[in-house]
Amino acid sequence: MIARWLLELLLFFIVARLVWRFLAGLIDGLTPEGPRAPNAKSATLARDPVCGTFVVPGRALTIGDGPQKLYFCSEKCRNEFRSRGLGSGAARR
């Protein structure tokens, strides 16, 4: 008897949560501003020109300065880029 009551309570909680999340998403999608932005800060990513991997610029290996700066995911990609004769400038970490 108690087990059945607990299972019904659990089922009610799950259904109520599903309905609540559905309605919240529906309301969020219907607002003129669109969906709310997530709470977490987003990071700007740069694409490695050799393998196409996206990297965080602050942690990536680089070639060049200013607007000509290129970002690489690894030493291997940076060396391959240089071996193609495309890279010039100082390399930094």
Backbone torsions as a table, in degrees:
resi	resn	phi	psi	omega
1	MET	NA	-48.9	-179.8
2	ILE	-68.7	-38.1	179.0
3	ALA	-62.4	-41.8	178.7
4	ARG	-64.5	-41.4	178.9
5	TRP	-62.5	-41.6	178.7
6	LEU	-66.7	-39.9	177.4
7	LEU	-65.1	-40.1	177.3
8	GLU	-65.5	-39.2	177.5
9	LEU	-64.1	-42.5	178.0
10	LEU	-63.7	-44.0	177.9
11	LEU	-62.0	-43.2	177.5
12	PHE	-60.4	-43.6	179.3
13	PHE	-61.5	-43.4	-179.2
14	ILE	-66.0	-44.5	179.7
15	VAL	-64.9	-43.1	179.1
16	ALA	-61.6	-40.6	179.1
17	ARG	-66.4	-41.5	177.4
18	LEU	-61.5	-44.2	179.2
19	VAL	-64.7	-42.7	-179.7
20	TRP	-61.7	-46.2	-179.6
21	ARG	-67.2	-37.1	177.4
22	PHE	-62.8	-47.7	-179.3
23	LEU	-65.7	-39.2	178.5
24	ALA	-63.5	-41.9	177.6
25	GLY	-66.9	-38.1	178.0
26	LEU	-64.0	-46.7	178.5
27	ILE	-64.4	-42.2	-179.9
28	ASP	-63.0	-38.9	180.0
29	GLY	-74.6	-22.8	-178.7
30	LEU	-89.9	-9.5	179.8
31	THR	-69.2	145.6	-178.1
32	PRO	-60.9	-29.9	-178.8
33	GLU	-77.6	-10.7	-175.9
34	GLY	86.8	-169.0	-179.0
35	PRO	-65.6	149.0	177.4
36	ARG	-68.1	148.5	178.2
37	ALA	-70.8	146.1	177.3
38	PRO	-66.3	157.9	-178.0
39	ASN	-72.0	-28.3	-176.7
40	ALA	-74.9	147.2	176.3
41	LYS	-75.5	141.3	178.5
42	SER	-94.1	150.9	-179.8
43	ALA	-106.5	142.2	174.4
44	THR	-80.9	132.6	-178.5
45	LEU	-115.0	152.9	175.4
46	ALA	-118.5	150.0	-177.8
47	ARG	-99.7	130.7	176.1
48	ASP	-67.2	123.3	-176.5
49	PRO	-71.0	-13.6	-178.6
50	VAL	-90.4	-58.6	-174.3
51	CYS	-102.1	-13.1	177.6
52	GLY	86.8	3.4	178.9
53	THR	-69.8	141.5	175.4
54	PHE	-87.5	133.6	-177.0
55	VAL	-129.4	154.8	174.4
56	VAL	-80.1	121.1	-174.8
57	PRO	-55.4	-33.6	-179.1
58	GLY	-69.6	-18.8	-178.0
59	ARG	-112.4	-1.5	-173.9
60	ALA	-89.9	159.2	171.3
61	LEU	-80.5	144.6	-174.0
62	THR	-130.0	161.4	168.6
63	ILE	-136.5	136.0	175.8
64	GLY	93.1	177.7	-179.4
65	ASP	-134.5	158.9	175.6
66	GLY	59.0	-136.8	-177.2
67	PRO	-71.0	-14.9	179.8
68	GLN	-89.6	7.1	-177.3
69	LYS	-71.4	131.7	176.8
70	LEU	-114.4	145.3	-176.4
71	TYR	-114.8	139.3	-177.7
72	PHE	-128.4	147.6	-178.4
73	CYS	-80.2	-24.9	-176.6
74	SER	-152.8	166.4	176.5
75	GLU	-62.8	-35.9	179.8
76	LYS	-60.0	-46.7	-179.9
77	CYS	-66.5	-40.4	179.5
78	ARG	-64.3	-42.6	179.2
79	ASN	-66.6	-37.3	177.8
80	GLU	-64.9	-39.8	177.7
81	PHE	-62.4	-43.6	177.9
82	ARG	-64.4	-40.1	-177.4
83	SER	-66.3	-23.1	175.7
84	ARG	-76.4	-7.9	179.9
85	GLY	80.0	17.3	-177.6
86	LEU	-96.0	-20.2	-173.7
87	GLY	-97.3	135.9	172.9
88	SER	-142.1	161.0	-179.9
89	GLY	101.8	176.7	-176.8
90	ALA	-78.5	140.9	176.3
91	ALA	-98.0	136.3	179.2
92	ARG	-136.9	163.8	173.9
93	ARG	-103.9	NA	NA
